[in-house]
Amino acid sequence: MPRRILVIGAGKSAAYLLHYLLEQAQAEDLEVEIADKTVDHLPETIARHERCRVRSLDISDEQARRAAVKEARLVISMLPPSLHLEVAKDCLAFGKNLVTASYISEGMRALDQEVRDKGLVFMNEIGLDPGIDHMSAMQVIDRIKARGGKMLLFESFTGGLLAPESDNNLWNYKFTWNPRNVVLAGQGGAAKFIQEGTYKYIPYHKLFRRTEFLEIQGYGTFEAYANRDSLSYRLAYGLENALTLYRGTMRRVGFSRAWNIFVQLGMTDDSYRIANSKGMSYREFVNLFLPYSPTDSVELKLRHYLKIDQDDIIWGKLLELKLFDANRKIQTPNASPAQVLQEILEASWMLSPEDRDMIVMYHKFGYLLDGKKYQLDSNMVVVGENQRLTAMAKTVGLPVAMGALLILNQQVKKPGVQIPIQAEIYEPVLKTLAENGIAFREYEVPYLGYNPDSVAS
């Protein structure tokens, strides 16, 4: 009888995951069951595959959800992060291994001892970022340490962007992932990291004005702003003594400065609701955040309020979004400012059918070996095929599928709630990813960190 893998959630990020599992189904003796609230969007090549079953499933229907989990050998949850925990509890109850691409929540972490006691593997953070970033970083860090090197510096950056041929707006950006996550990026506390031996903090209102530049050969210059918590993986990566640990998000140069306009106005705030948001014009929405004036236009008030010159490129970016259009109406009732902003951006930033996205990842490793300091940089660039087969879906879905097969075939020995930082999983996954066009290019550069014997500033 074929071994059944249950995939719960068949959204955009599952495209390559499903393709890969079905390609391997015959050789691996698999049956892939896809469970989603609506399944009519699945391509016929997937839905009618001889090794595929499709099940309509409301995740809140506990009885149906548990029945689906009970029948599977392994479960892959591609649901929103907040919904993983109930699936995880079902997997624990029926003794099923679990794979997700999401960050480990506190609720998931609390299951660790029970998962260990049952000898199960609950593999999380095995998508892109988190996921490929963990695996590619640990492969190099472990290699450096095996040679006797001491890690001094680790910086890691990832961006979901547009391929150059599809980069056709002034923001050099469109949504390739959850738009809400983009709008709320950086919130929830100050960004924290360690730089040259000193802890650093960047409050949210300053985050998008503290960027650094990165160059990737063949693709030009990028900027990066700090992720919220760069220190959370210090212990997991074995970097307790590293002098610099910094993780960030990549965009094209100029994006962050323009995005900061929304932050300063308060448009990214998700903490309160605008009672009359539905039917409000874009122009009226912008005016909510500006001082009253009986004579000045909304445009003039905004330029004065944030000191934007009329010929500033930022002004062109705001005009491109139709922010001052009195005829475009908000459709979301009782919306927060962040929800309204998301709706406005979705009208301009959704991928067109012919658009191709691009994933860029960049690592910097600084280390001490035989008394000499070295720096190794590595980067990965993946370009999508079209609106459905995106680079984002590929880099999220393929490592999930590959990790699931390793677990199913008992090649991952360590039980518990975990992330893919062990060689038993990162070596085979990275090897297979490279065979599928997801590979890193490494090169030595002059060490750019500071002297570890000097006093930290």
DRENDO-1510 file (C-alpha; in Angstrom, 1 decimal, always signed):
<recs>
REC; n; res; u; v; w
REC; 1; MET; +0.0; +0.0; +0.0 .
REC; 2; PRO; +1.5; +3.4; -0.9 .
REC; 3; ARG; +2.8; +5.6; +1.8 .
REC; 4; ARG; +0.4; +8.6; +2.2 .
REC; 5; ILE; +1.7; +12.1; +2.7 .
REC; 6; LEU; -1.0; +14.5; +3.7 .
REC; 7; VAL; -0.4; +18.1; +2.5 .
REC; 8; ILE; -2.7; +20.5; +4.3 .
REC; 9; GLY; -2.9; +23.8; +2.5 .
REC; 10; ALA; -2.5; +24.2; -1.2 .
REC; 11; GLY; -1.9; +27.9; -1.7 .
REC; 12; LYS; +0.7; +29.5; -4.0 .
REC; 13; SER; +3.7; +28.3; -2.0 .
REC; 14; ALA; +2.7; +24.7; -2.5 .
REC; 15; ALA; +3.1; +24.6; -6.3 .
REC; 16; TYR; +6.6; +23.1; -6.5 .
REC; 17; LEU; +6.1; +21.1; -3.3 .
REC; 18; LEU; +3.2; +19.2; -4.9 .
REC; 19; HIS; +5.0; +18.8; -8.3 .
REC; 20; TYR; +8.1; +17.4; -6.6 .
REC; 21; LEU; +6.2; +14.9; -4.4 .
REC; 22; LEU; +4.2; +13.6; -7.4 .
REC; 23; GLU; +7.4; +13.3; -9.5 .
REC; 24; GLN; +8.9; +11.1; -6.8 .
REC; 25; ALA; +5.6; +9.3; -6.1 .
REC; 26; GLN; +6.3; +6.2; -8.2 .
REC; 27; ALA; +9.9; +5.7; -7.1 .
REC; 28; GLU; +9.1; +6.4; -3.4 .
REC; 29; ASP; +5.8; +4.5; -3.4 .
REC; 30; LEU; +3.9; +7.6; -2.3 .
REC; 31; GLU; +0.2; +8.7; -2.3 .
REC; 32; VAL; -0.1; +12.5; -2.0 .
REC; 33; GLU; -3.3; +13.7; -0.4 .
REC; 34; ILE; -4.0; +17.4; -0.8 .
REC; 35; ALA; -6.4; +18.9; +1.8 .
REC; 36; ASP; -7.6; +22.5; +1.4 .
REC; 37; LYS; -10.8; +24.4; +2.0 .
REC; 38; THR; -11.1; +25.0; -1.7 .
REC; 39; VAL; -9.4; +22.6; -4.2 .
REC; 40; ASP; -10.9; +23.7; -7.5 .
REC; 41; HIS; -7.8; +26.0; -8.1 .
REC; 42; LEU; -5.5; +23.0; -8.4 .
REC; 43; PRO; -4.1; +22.4; -11.9 .
REC; 44; GLU; -5.4; +19.3; -13.6 .
REC; 45; THR; -1.9; +17.8; -13.9 .
REC; 46; ILE; -1.9; +17.7; -10.1 .
REC; 47; ALA; -5.6; +17.0; -9.2 .
REC; 48; ARG; -5.9; +14.1; -11.8 .
REC; 49; HIS; -2.5; +12.6; -11.1 .
REC; 50; GLU; -2.8; +8.8; -10.5 .
REC; 51; ARG; -0.9; +9.2; -7.2 .
REC; 52; CYS; -2.9; +12.1; -5.9 .
REC; 53; ARG; -6.0; +12.4; -3.8 .
REC; 54; VAL; -7.8; +15.6; -3.2 .
REC; 55; ARG; -9.9; +16.3; -0.1 .
REC; 56; SER; -11.9; +19.4; +0.8 .
REC; 57; LEU; -11.1; +20.2; +4.4 .
REC; 58; ASP; -12.1; +23.0; +6.7 .
REC; 59; ILE; -9.3; +23.1; +9.2 .
REC; 60; SER; -11.7; +24.1; +12.0 .
REC; 61; ASP; -13.6; +20.8; +11.5 .
REC; 62; GLU; -11.7; +18.9; +14.2 .
REC; 63; GLN; -13.3; +15.5; +13.4 .
REC; 64; ALA; -12.5; +15.7; +9.7 .
REC; 65; ARG; -9.0; +17.1; +10.3 .
REC; 66; ARG; -8.1; +14.4; +12.8 .
REC; 67; ALA; -9.4; +11.7; +10.4 .
REC; 68; ALA; -7.2; +13.0; +7.6 .
REC; 69; VAL; -4.1; +13.1; +9.9 .
REC; 70; LYS; -4.8; +9.6; +11.2 .
REC; 71; GLU; -4.8; +8.1; +7.7 .
REC; 72; ALA; -1.4; +9.6; +6.8 .
REC; 73; ARG; +2.2; +8.4; +7.3 .
REC; 74; LEU; +3.5; +12.0; +7.4 .
REC; 75; VAL; +1.8; +15.4; +7.5 .
REC; 76; ILE; +3.0; +18.6; +5.8 .
REC; 77; SER; +1.3; +21.7; +7.0 .
REC; 78; MET; +1.4; +24.7; +4.6 .
REC; 79; LEU; -1.2; +26.5; +6.6 .
REC; 80; PRO; -0.8; +30.0; +8.1 .
REC; 81; PRO; +1.5; +29.8; +11.1 .
REC; 82; SER; -1.3; +30.3; +13.6 .
REC; 83; LEU; -3.0; +27.1; +12.5 .
REC; 84; HIS; -0.1; +24.7; +12.7 .
REC; 85; LEU; -0.5; +23.9; +16.4 .
REC; 86; GLU; -3.8; +22.1; +16.2 .
REC; 87; VAL; -2.4; +20.0; +13.3 .
REC; 88; ALA; +0.7; +19.3; +15.5 .
REC; 89; LYS; -1.4; +18.1; +18.4 .
REC; 90; ASP; -3.3; +15.7; +16.0 .
REC; 91; CYS; +0.1; +14.4; +14.7 .
REC; 92; LEU; +1.2; +13.9; +18.3 .
REC; 93; ALA; -2.0; +12.0; +19.2 .
REC; 94; PHE; -1.7; +9.7; +16.2 .
REC; 95; GLY; +2.0; +9.3; +16.1 .
REC; 96; LYS; +2.7; +11.1; +12.8 .
REC; 97; ASN; +5.8; +13.1; +11.8 .
REC; 98; LEU; +5.2; +16.7; +10.8 .
REC; 99; VAL; +6.9; +19.2; +8.5 .
REC; 100; THR; +6.2; +23.0; +8.3 .
REC; 101; ALA; +8.0; +25.9; +6.7 .
REC; 102; SER; +7.1; +28.3; +9.5 .
REC; 103; TYR; +9.0; +29.6; +12.5 .
REC; 104; ILE; +8.6; +27.5; +15.7 .
REC; 105; SER; +6.0; +29.0; +17.9 .
REC; 106; GLU; +6.0; +28.9; +21.7 .
REC; 107; GLY; +3.1; +26.4; +21.5 .
REC; 108; MET; +5.0; +24.2; +19.1 .
REC; 109; ARG; +8.1; +24.3; +21.2 .
REC; 110; ALA; +6.2; +23.3; +24.3 .
REC; 111; LEU; +5.4; +19.9; +22.6 .
REC; 112; ASP; +9.1; +19.0; +22.2 .
REC; 113; GLN; +9.4; +16.6; +25.1 .
REC; 114; GLU; +6.2; +14.7; +24.1 .
REC; 115; VAL; +7.4; +14.6; +20.5 .
REC; 116; ARG; +10.8; +13.2; +21.7 .
REC; 117; ASP; +9.1; +10.6; +23.9 .
REC; 118; LYS; +7.2; +9.3; +20.9 .
REC; 119; GLY; +10.3; +9.3; +18.7 .
REC; 120; LEU; +8.7; +11.6; +16.2 .
REC; 121; VAL; +10.2; +14.4; +14.1 .
REC; 122; PHE; +8.4; +17.7; +13.9 .
REC; 123; MET; +10.6; +19.6; +11.4 .
REC; 124; ASN; +9.9; +23.3; +11.2 .
REC; 125; GLU; +11.6; +26.3; +9.4 .
REC; 126; ILE; +12.6; +24.3; +6.4 .
REC; 127; GLY; +11.4; +26.6; +3.7 .
REC; 128; LEU; +13.3; +29.6; +2.3 .
REC; 129; ASP; +13.9; +32.0; +5.2 .
REC; 130; PRO; +13.6; +30.3; +7.6 .
REC; 131; GLY; +15.0; +27.2; +5.9 .
REC; 132; ILE; +17.5; +27.4; +3.2 .
REC; 133; ASP; +19.2; +30.2; +5.1 .
REC; 134; HIS; +19.7; +27.8; +8.1 .
REC; 135; MET; +20.9; +24.9; +6.1 .
REC; 136; SER; +23.4; +26.9; +3.9 .
REC; 137; ALA; +24.7; +28.8; +6.9 .
REC; 138; MET; +25.3; +25.7; +9.0 .
REC; 139; GLN; +27.0; +23.8; +6.2 .
REC; 140; VAL; +29.6; +26.6; +5.9 .
REC; 141; ILE; +29.9; +27.2; +9.7 .
REC; 142; ASP; +30.4; +23.5; +10.4 .
REC; 143; ARG; +33.0; +23.3; +7.7 .
REC; 144; ILE; +34.9; +26.2; +9.1 .
REC; 145; LYS; +34.8; +24.8; +12.6 .
REC; 146; ALA; +35.9; +21.4; +11.4 .
REC; 147; ARG; +39.1; +23.0; +10.0 .
REC; 148; GLY; +39.7; +24.6; +13.4 .
REC; 149; GLY; +38.4; +28.0; +12.6 .
REC; 150; LYS; +36.8; +30.4; +15.1 .
REC; 151; MET; +33.7; +32.2; +13.9 .
REC; 152; LEU; +33.9; +36.0; +14.2 .
REC; 153; LEU; +31.1; +37.3; +12.0 .
REC; 154; PHE; +28.0; +36.0; +10.4 .
REC; 155; GLU; +25.5; +38.1; +8.4 .
REC; 156; SER; +22.6; +36.8; +6.4 .
REC; 157; PHE; +20.2; +38.5; +4.0 .
REC; 158; THR; +17.2; +37.3; +2.0 .
REC; 159; GLY; +14.9; +39.1; -0.4 .
REC; 160; GLY; +11.9; +38.2; -2.4 .
REC; 161; LEU; +12.1; +40.6; -5.4 .
REC; 162; LEU; +11.4; +40.9; -9.1 .
REC; 163; ALA; +13.5; +39.5; -11.9 .
REC; 164; PRO; +15.2; +42.3; -13.9 .
REC; 165; GLU; +13.0; +41.7; -16.9 .
REC; 166; SER; +9.8; +42.1; -14.8 .
REC; 167; ASP; +11.1; +45.1; -12.7 .
REC; 168; ASN; +8.7; +47.6; -14.2 .
REC; 169; ASN; +7.6; +50.0; -11.4 .
REC; 170; LEU; +9.4; +52.8; -9.5 .
REC; 171; TRP; +9.4; +50.8; -6.3 .
REC; 172; ASN; +11.3; +47.9; -8.0 .
REC; 173; TYR; +9.0; +45.6; -6.1 .
REC; 174; LYS; +5.8; +43.5; -6.2 .
REC; 175; PHE; +4.3; +41.0; -3.7 .
REC; 176; THR; +5.9; +37.6; -4.0 .
REC; 177; TRP; +4.7; +36.4; -0.6 .
REC; 178; ASN; +2.1; +37.3; +2.0 .
REC; 179; PRO; +1.3; +41.0; +1.5 .
REC; 180; ARG; +0.3; +41.5; +5.1 .
REC; 181; ASN; +3.7; +40.3; +6.3 .
REC; 182; VAL; +5.3; +42.9; +4.0 .
REC; 183; VAL; +3.2; +45.7; +5.4 .
REC; 184; LEU; +3.9; +44.7; +9.0 .
REC; 185; ALA; +7.6; +43.9; +8.6 .
REC; 186; GLY; +9.8; +45.1; +11.4 .
REC; 187; GLN; +7.1; +45.7; +13.9 .
REC; 188; GLY; +6.8; +44.2; +17.4 .
REC; 189; GLY; +9.9; +45.7; +19.0 .
REC; 190; ALA; +13.3; +47.0; +18.1 .
REC; 191; ALA; +15.5; +45.1; +15.7 .
REC; 192; LYS; +18.4; +43.7; +17.8 .
REC; 193; PHE; +21.8; +42.3; +16.7 .
REC; 194; ILE; +25.4; +42.3; +17.8 .
REC; 195; GLN; +28.0; +44.2; +15.7 .
REC; 196; GLU; +31.7; +44.1; +16.4 .
REC; 197; GLY; +31.1; +42.9; +20.0 .
REC; 198; THR; +28.5; +45.5; +20.9 .
REC; 199; TYR; +24.7; +44.9; +21.1 .
REC; 200; LYS; +22.7; +47.2; +18.8 .
REC; 201; TYR; +19.1; +48.1; +18.7 .
REC; 202; ILE; +17.1; +49.9; +16.0 .
REC; 203; PRO; +13.6; +51.1; +16.9 .
REC; 204; TYR; +10.8; +50.5; +14.3 .
REC; 205; HIS; +10.5; +54.2; +13.4 .
REC; 206; LYS; +14.2; +54.3; +12.4 .
REC; 207; LEU; +14.5; +50.8; +10.9 .
REC; 208; PHE; +14.1; +51.8; +7.2 .
REC; 209; ARG; +16.7; +54.5; +7.4 .
REC; 210; ARG; +19.4; +52.2; +8.7 .
REC; 211; THR; +20.3; +50.1; +5.7 .
REC; 212; GLU; +23.4; +48.7; +4.2 .
REC; 213; PHE; +24.3; +48.0; +0.6 .
REC; 214; LEU; +25.1; +44.6; -1.0 .
REC; 215; GLU; +26.5; +43.9; -4.5 .
REC; 216; ILE; +25.7; +40.7; -6.3 .
REC; 217; GLN; +27.6; +40.2; -9.6 .
REC; 218; GLY; +25.2; +40.2; -12.5 .
REC; 219; TYR; +22.3; +41.5; -10.5 .
REC; 220; GLY; +23.5; +44.9; -9.3 .
REC; 221; THR; +23.2; +46.7; -5.9 .
REC; 222; PHE; +20.7; +45.9; -3.2 .
REC; 223; GLU; +20.0; +47.4; +0.2 .
REC; 224; ALA; +19.1; +45.5; +3.4 .
REC; 225; TYR; +17.4; +46.5; +6.7 .
REC; 226; ALA; +17.7; +44.6; +9.9 .
REC; 227; ASN; +15.3; +41.7; +10.9 .
REC; 228; ARG; +13.6; +42.1; +14.2 .
REC; 229; ASP; +15.7; +39.5; +16.2 .
REC; 230; SER; +19.1; +38.5; +14.8 .
REC; 231; LEU; +20.1; +36.9; +18.1 .
REC; 232; SER; +17.5; +34.2; +18.4 .
REC; 233; TYR; +19.7; +31.7; +16.4 .
REC; 234; ARG; +22.9; +32.5; +18.2 .
REC; 235; LEU; +22.9; +29.3; +20.3 .
REC; 236; ALA; +21.4; +27.1; +17.5 .
REC; 237; TYR; +24.1; +28.1; +15.1 .
REC; 238; GLY; +26.9; +27.8; +17.7 .
REC; 239; LEU; +27.8; +31.5; +17.4 .
REC; 240; GLU; +27.8; +32.4; +21.1 .
REC; 241; ASN; +31.3; +34.0; +20.7 .
REC; 242; ALA; +30.8; +35.6; +17.3 .
REC; 243; LEU; +31.4; +39.4; +17.4 .
REC; 244; THR; +28.9; +40.2; +14.7 .
REC; 245; LEU; +25.5; +38.5; +14.1 .
REC; 246; TYR; +23.1; +40.3; +11.8 .
REC; 247; ARG; +20.2; +39.1; +9.7 .
REC; 248; GLY; +18.3; +41.3; +7.3 .
REC; 249; THR; +15.8; +41.7; +4.5 .
REC; 250; MET; +16.9; +42.7; +1.0 .
REC; 251; ARG; +15.3; +45.2; -1.3 .
REC; 252; ARG; +16.4; +47.3; -4.3 .
REC; 253; VAL; +18.1; +50.5; -3.4 .
REC; 254; GLY; +15.6; +53.3; -2.6 .
REC; 255; PHE; +12.7; +51.1; -1.4 .
REC; 256; SER; +13.4; +51.5; +2.3 .
REC; 257; ARG; +13.6; +55.3; +2.1 .
REC; 258; ALA; +10.2; +55.4; +0.3 .
REC; 259; TRP; +8.6; +52.8; +2.6 .
REC; 260; ASN; +9.7; +55.0; +5.6 .
REC; 261; ILE; +7.1; +57.5; +4.4 .
REC; 262; PHE; +4.3; +55.1; +5.3 .
REC; 263; VAL; +5.9; +54.3; +8.7 .
REC; 264; GLN; +6.3; +58.0; +9.6 .
REC; 265; LEU; +2.7; +58.8; +8.5 .
REC; 266; GLY; +1.3; +55.8; +10.6 .
REC; 267; MET; -0.1; +53.9; +7.7 .
REC; 268; THR; +1.5; +50.6; +8.8 .
REC; 269; ASP; -0.2; +50.7; +12.2 .
REC; 270; ASP; -2.4; +47.7; +12.8 .
REC; 271; SER; -3.5; +48.5; +16.4 .
REC; 272; TYR; -6.8; +50.4; +15.7 .
REC; 273; ARG; -9.6; +50.4; +13.2 .
REC; 274; ILE; -10.9; +53.2; +11.0 .
REC; 275; ALA; -14.7; +53.0; +11.5 .
REC; 276; ASN; -15.7; +54.5; +8.1 .
REC; 277; SER; -12.9; +52.9; +6.0 .
REC; 278; LYS; -15.2; +51.2; +3.4 .
REC; 279; GLY; -16.0; +53.7; +0.7 .
REC; 280; MET; -13.3; +56.1; +1.7 .
REC; 281; SER; -11.2; +57.3; -1.2 .
REC; 282; TYR; -7.4; +56.8; -1.3 .
REC; 283; ARG; -7.1; +60.6; -1.1 .
REC; 284; GLU; -9.2; +60.8; +2.1 .
REC; 285; PHE; -7.2; +58.0; +3.6 .
REC; 286; VAL; -3.9; +59.9; +3.1 .
REC; 287; ASN; -5.5; +63.0; +4.5 .
REC; 288; LEU; -6.3; +61.2; +7.8 .
REC; 289; PHE; -2.7; +61.4; +8.8 .
REC; 290; LEU; -2.0; +65.0; +7.8 .
REC; 291; PRO; -2.5; +68.3; +9.7 .
REC; 292; TYR; -5.6; +70.3; +9.0 .
REC; 293; SER; -5.3; +73.2; +6.5 .
REC; 294; PRO; -8.2; +75.2; +5.1 .
REC; 295; THR; -6.2; +76.1; +2.0 .
REC; 296; ASP; -3.4; +73.6; +1.2 .
REC; 297; SER; -4.1; +70.5; -0.9 .
REC; 298; VAL; -3.4; +67.0; +0.4 .
REC; 299; GLU; -0.4; +66.8; -1.9 .
REC; 300; LEU; +1.1; +70.0; -0.5 .
REC; 301; LYS; +0.4; +69.1; +3.1 .
REC; 302; LEU; +2.2; +65.8; +2.7 .
REC; 303; ARG; +5.2; +67.3; +1.0 .
REC; 304; HIS; +5.5; +69.9; +3.7 .
REC; 305; TYR; +4.8; +67.5; +6.5 .
REC; 306; LEU; +7.6; +65.0; +5.5 .
REC; 307; LYS; +9.8; +67.5; +3.6 .
REC; 308; ILE; +9.5; +65.8; +0.2 .
REC; 309; ASP; +10.6; +67.9; -2.7 .
REC; 310; GLN; +8.4; +67.8; -5.8 .
REC; 311; ASP; +11.2; +66.4; -7.9 .
REC; 312; ASP; +12.2; +63.7; -5.3 .
REC; 313; ILE; +11.9; +60.2; -6.7 .
REC; 314; ILE; +9.9; +59.3; -3.6 .
REC; 315; TRP; +7.1; +61.6; -4.9 .
REC; 316; GLY; +7.0; +59.7; -8.2 .
REC; 317; LYS; +6.6; +56.5; -6.2 .
REC; 318; LEU; +3.7; +57.8; -4.2 .
REC; 319; LEU; +2.0; +59.1; -7.4 .
REC; 320; GLU; +2.5; +55.7; -9.0 .
REC; 321; LEU; +0.3; +54.1; -6.3 .
REC; 322; LYS; -2.5; +56.5; -7.0 .
REC; 323; LEU; -2.5; +57.6; -3.4 .
REC; 324; PHE; -4.1; +60.9; -4.1 .
REC; 325; ASP; -6.9; +59.6; -6.3 .
REC; 326; ALA; -10.3; +60.7; -5.2 .
REC; 327; ASN; -12.2; +58.2; -7.3 .
REC; 328; ARG; -10.5; +55.0; -6.0 .
REC; 329; LYS; -12.3; +53.6; -3.0 .
REC; 330; ILE; -11.3; +51.4; -0.1 .
REC; 331; GLN; -13.3; +48.1; +0.0 .
REC; 332; THR; -12.3; +46.8; +3.4 .
REC; 333; PRO; -14.8; +47.8; +6.2 .
REC; 334; ASN; -13.6; +48.7; +9.7 .
REC; 335; ALA; -10.0; +48.3; +8.5 .
REC; 336; SER; -6.8; +49.2; +10.3 .
REC; 337; PRO; -4.4; +51.6; +8.6 .
REC; 338; ALA; -2.2; +48.7; +7.7 .
REC; 339; GLN; -5.1; +46.8; +6.1 .
REC; 340; VAL; -6.0; +49.8; +4.0 .
REC; 341; LEU; -2.4; +50.3; +2.9 .
REC; 342; GLN; -2.2; +46.6; +2.0 .
REC; 343; GLU; -5.4; +47.0; -0.2 .
REC; 344; ILE; -3.9; +50.0; -1.9 .
REC; 345; LEU; -0.6; +48.2; -2.6 .
REC; 346; GLU; -2.2; +45.0; -3.8 .
REC; 347; ALA; -3.9; +47.1; -6.5 .
REC; 348; SER; -0.4; +47.9; -7.9 .
REC; 349; TRP; +1.9; +45.3; -6.7 .
REC; 350; MET; +0.4; +41.9; -7.6 .
REC; 351; LEU; +2.4; +39.8; -10.1 .
REC; 352; SER; +1.0; +39.8; -13.6 .
REC; 353; PRO; +0.7; +36.4; -15.4 .
REC; 354; GLU; +4.0; +37.0; -17.3 .
REC; 355; ASP; +5.9; +38.4; -14.4 .
REC; 356; ARG; +8.9; +36.5; -13.0 .
REC; 357; ASP; +10.0; +36.9; -9.4 .
REC; 358; MET; +13.5; +36.5; -8.0 .
REC; 359; ILE; +14.9; +35.2; -4.7 .
REC; 360; VAL; +18.2; +36.5; -3.5 .
REC; 361; MET; +20.1; +35.2; -0.5 .
REC; 362; TYR; +23.5; +36.5; +0.7 .
REC; 363; HIS; +25.7; +35.2; +3.5 .
REC; 364; LYS; +28.9; +36.6; +5.0 .
REC; 365; PHE; +31.2; +34.5; +7.2 .
REC; 366; GLY; +34.2; +35.9; +9.0 .
REC; 367; TYR; +36.5; +33.6; +10.9 .
REC; 368; LEU; +39.9; +33.2; +12.5 .
REC; 369; LEU; +42.1; +30.3; +11.3 .
REC; 370; ASP; +45.8; +29.8; +12.3 .
REC; 371; GLY; +46.0; +33.4; +13.5 .
REC; 372; LYS; +44.7; +34.9; +10.3 .
REC; 373; LYS; +41.3; +36.5; +9.6 .
REC; 374; TYR; +39.3; +35.4; +6.6 .
REC; 375; GLN; +35.9; +36.2; +5.1 .
REC; 376; LEU; +33.8; +33.9; +2.9 .
REC; 377; ASP; +30.8; +35.3; +1.1 .
REC; 378; SER; +28.2; +33.2; -0.6 .
REC; 379; ASN; +25.0; +34.1; -2.6 .
REC; 380; MET; +22.1; +32.4; -4.3 .
REC; 381; VAL; +19.9; +33.8; -7.0 .
REC; 382; VAL; +16.7; +31.9; -8.2 .
REC; 383; VAL; +14.4; +33.3; -10.9 .
REC; 384; GLY; +10.8; +32.2; -11.2 .
REC; 385; GLU; +9.0; +30.9; -14.3 .
REC; 386; ASN; +5.7; +32.8; -14.1 .
REC; 387; GLN; +3.0; +34.1; -11.8 .
REC; 388; ARG; +2.3; +30.5; -10.5 .
REC; 389; LEU; +5.6; +28.8; -10.6 .
REC; 390; THR; +7.5; +31.5; -8.7 .
REC; 391; ALA; +11.0; +31.4; -7.3 .
REC; 392; MET; +9.3; +32.0; -3.9 .
REC; 393; ALA; +7.2; +28.8; -4.3 .
REC; 394; LYS; +10.2; +26.9; -5.5 .
REC; 395; THR; +12.6; +27.9; -2.7 .
REC; 396; VAL; +9.9; +27.4; +0.0 .
REC; 397; GLY; +8.3; +24.2; -1.4 .
REC; 398; LEU; +11.2; +22.1; -2.5 .
REC; 399; PRO; +13.1; +22.0; +0.8 .
REC; 400; VAL; +9.8; +21.1; +2.5 .
REC; 401; ALA; +9.2; +18.2; +0.1 .
REC; 402; MET; +12.8; +17.0; +0.3 .
REC; 403; GLY; +12.9; +17.2; +4.1 .
REC; 404; ALA; +9.6; +15.3; +4.3 .
REC; 405; LEU; +11.0; +12.4; +2.2 .
REC; 406; LEU; +14.1; +12.2; +4.3 .
REC; 407; ILE; +12.0; +11.9; +7.4 .
REC; 408; LEU; +9.6; +9.4; +5.8 .
REC; 409; ASN; +12.6; +7.3; +4.8 .
REC; 410; GLN; +14.0; +7.5; +8.4 .
REC; 411; GLN; +17.1; +9.3; +7.3 .
REC; 412; VAL; +16.6; +11.9; +10.0 .
REC; 413; LYS; +17.4; +10.2; +13.3 .
REC; 414; LYS; +17.0; +13.0; +15.8 .
REC; 415; PRO; +13.5; +13.2; +17.3 .
REC; 416; GLY; +11.8; +16.3; +18.6 .
REC; 417; VAL; +10.6; +19.8; +17.6 .
REC; 418; GLN; +13.5; +21.1; +15.5 .
REC; 419; ILE; +14.9; +23.2; +12.7 .
REC; 420; PRO; +17.2; +21.8; +9.9 .
REC; 421; ILE; +20.6; +22.6; +11.3 .
REC; 422; GLN; +21.9; +19.0; +11.6 .
REC; 423; ALA; +24.2; +17.6; +8.8 .
REC; 424; GLU; +21.9; +14.6; +8.4 .
REC; 425; ILE; +19.3; +16.8; +6.9 .
REC; 426; TYR; +21.1; +19.9; +5.5 .
REC; 427; GLU; +23.6; +17.9; +3.5 .
REC; 428; PRO; +21.1; +15.8; +1.4 .
REC; 429; VAL; +18.6; +18.7; +1.0 .
REC; 430; LEU; +21.2; +21.2; -0.2 .
REC; 431; LYS; +22.7; +18.6; -2.6 .
REC; 432; THR; +19.2; +17.9; -4.1 .
REC; 433; LEU; +18.4; +21.6; -4.2 .
REC; 434; ALA; +21.6; +22.2; -6.2 .
REC; 435; GLU; +20.5; +19.6; -8.6 .
REC; 436; ASN; +17.2; +21.6; -9.0 .
REC; 437; GLY; +18.9; +24.9; -9.7 .
REC; 438; ILE; +19.1; +26.3; -6.2 .
REC; 439; ALA; +22.8; +26.6; -5.4 .
REC; 440; PHE; +25.2; +28.9; -3.7 .
REC; 441; ARG; +28.3; +30.6; -5.2 .
REC; 442; GLU; +31.1; +31.0; -2.7 .
REC; 443; TYR; +34.1; +33.4; -2.9 .
REC; 444; GLU; +36.8; +34.7; -0.6 .
REC; 445; VAL; +37.0; +38.4; +0.1 .
REC; 446; PRO; +39.2; +40.5; +2.4 .
REC; 447; TYR; +38.0; +40.3; +6.0 .
REC; 448; LEU; +35.8; +43.3; +6.7 .
REC; 449; GLY; +35.2; +42.9; +10.4 .
REC; 450; TYR; +37.3; +44.6; +13.1 .
REC; 451; ASN; +40.2; +43.3; +15.1 .
REC; 452; PRO; +38.9; +41.0; +17.9 .
REC; 453; ASP; +41.7; +42.2; +20.2 .
REC; 454; SER; +40.6; +45.8; +20.0 .
REC; 455; VAL; +38.0; +47.5; +22.3 .
REC; 456; ALA; +34.4; +47.3; +21.0 .
REC; 457; SER; +32.9; +50.6; +20.2 .
</recs>
